[in-house]
Amino acid sequence: MARMNRPAPVEVSYKHMRFLITHNPTNATLSTFIEDLKKYGATTVVRVCEVTYDKTPLEKDGITVVDWPFDDGAPPPGKVVEDWLSLVKAKFCEAPGSCVAVHCVAGLGRKRRGAINSKQLTYLEKYRPKQRLRFKEPHTHKTRCCVM
C-alpha cells in the first residue's frame, strides 16, 4: 500500500497567540504527530472532525484533546464558536505565546481549497468586535480582540 504524504503543519501567529494547523493523524502516524506538537509547544489539540485516533498517548504526554466535530464544508455551530472563543480567551490570557493545535480531516481549507478567500479576509480586516470577543490583558486595563 502506498504511503500517503501528509502536509507539514502550518503555524499561524498573531501577537501573543499561536495556532498550529495540522493534518488528521491516524494511530499509525500518531508518534510523528506528537513530535510535531512538541516541536511547536502545542499543549491543546482541537479536533473538529470525527475521531480517527486514540487520544490517550497525547494525554500521557500532557496534551489536552478537545472534540468539537462538525460537518466538513459547513460553518461551525454556535456552541462550537462559543466554546472556541472561551478556549482561546482562557488559553492566551493565562499563557500568552502558547500554542493551540487544530485539525480536521484535510488540514488547511477543510473541504474546499483556501480556508479564507479575499472577501472573507476583507471582512475580518474591517471587523469591529462585540463585547464577547474582547478580553482584558492580564495586569493591565487594556482590552484586546480575538477573532479566529
N, C-alpha and C positions, 0 to 999 in steps of 0.2 A: 504494500500500500504506500502510495506517495506521501511524503511528509508535507503538510500544509505550511506555507510560510505565513507567519504571523507578523503584523505590522509592529514596529517598535513603539513603545509607549511615547506619548506626547505630553510634555509638561506645559501647562498654561499658568503663568504667574501674573498677578495684578496686585501691586502694592504689597501688603503683608499676607496675601492669600496665594496658595499654590494648589493646583489641581493636576492630577495625573490621569490622562485619558488612555485606557488600555483596551486590548482585545479581551474576549471572554475566554479564560483558560478552561482546560479540562483537567481531570485528575492526572492525566499523563503529563501535562505541561505545568502543573501546579508549582513544582520546585523552581522553575525558571521565573514564573510569575512572582513568587515570594521574593526571589532575588531582586527582581525589578522594583518591587515595593520597598524593600530595604534600601536599595541604591538611592531612591528618591526620598526616603524618610517618610513614606506614607504609613499612617497608623490606623486609618479608616478606609474601608472599601465600600462603595455603594454599588450594589448590583441592581440594575433596572430591567433585567431580563429573567427568564426562568432559570432556576438553579441547575447548573451543569457540573458542579464540582462540590466536594466536601469542604466546608469552611473550617473544620477542626484544625488542620495543620496551620492555617493562618492565625487562628485564635491562640494556638500554642506558642506562636511567635509574637504575641501581643498585638495582633492586628484585629481590629473590630470589623465585622462584616455586617452591613445593613442591607436588608432586602426590601426594595420598593419597585417591584416589577410593574410594567405597563406595556401595552401593545407597541411593537416596533412601528415606527412611522406615525404614531399618534402622539398628541400632546400629553404631558403627564397630568393625571387627575389632580384636582385641587389639594387633596390630602397629601399627595407626594410633594407638591410645591411647598406647602406649609411645613412639612417635615424637613425638606431640603433647606429651606431658609432658616429653620431652627437649628439644624445641624451646623450650617455654615456660620451662623451668628455665634453659637457656643464655641465651636472649634477655633475660630480665628480671634475671638476675644480672649479666650483662655490661653491660646498658644499661637500668637502671630508668627507667620512664617512656616507653620506646619503644613502638611500636605494631605489632601483627601484624594483618593483614587476613585475613579468612576468607570464602570464598564457596562456595556450591553453586549449583544451577540456580535455585532460587527465592529465595535470600536467607534472611531470618529465617524459621524454622519448618520449612524444607525441605518435605517432602510434606504435613505436617499443619499446621494453624494452631496457633500458640502452641508454641514450641520447648520451653518449660518450663511445666508445669502446677503447680497448688498442691501436689499430693502430691510431685512431684519437688523443688520448691523447699523444702518442709519437710525432706525427706531431706537436701538439700545443707546446709541451715542447721544440722542436727544432726550432720552427718558429722564423724567424727574420723579424721584422715589416718593412713595407714600410712606406713612409712618411705620408700617410693619416691615419695611425693607431697610430701616435705619437702625443703627446700634451705636451705643456710646463707646468711645475708646476707653480702655482701662486707664485710670489715673489722670484723665483729662475730662474736659466738659465738651469736647468735640464729638460730633456725630458723623458717621460715615454711612455710605450707601453700599449695599451689596446686591448685585444683580448677576445671576448666573442662570 
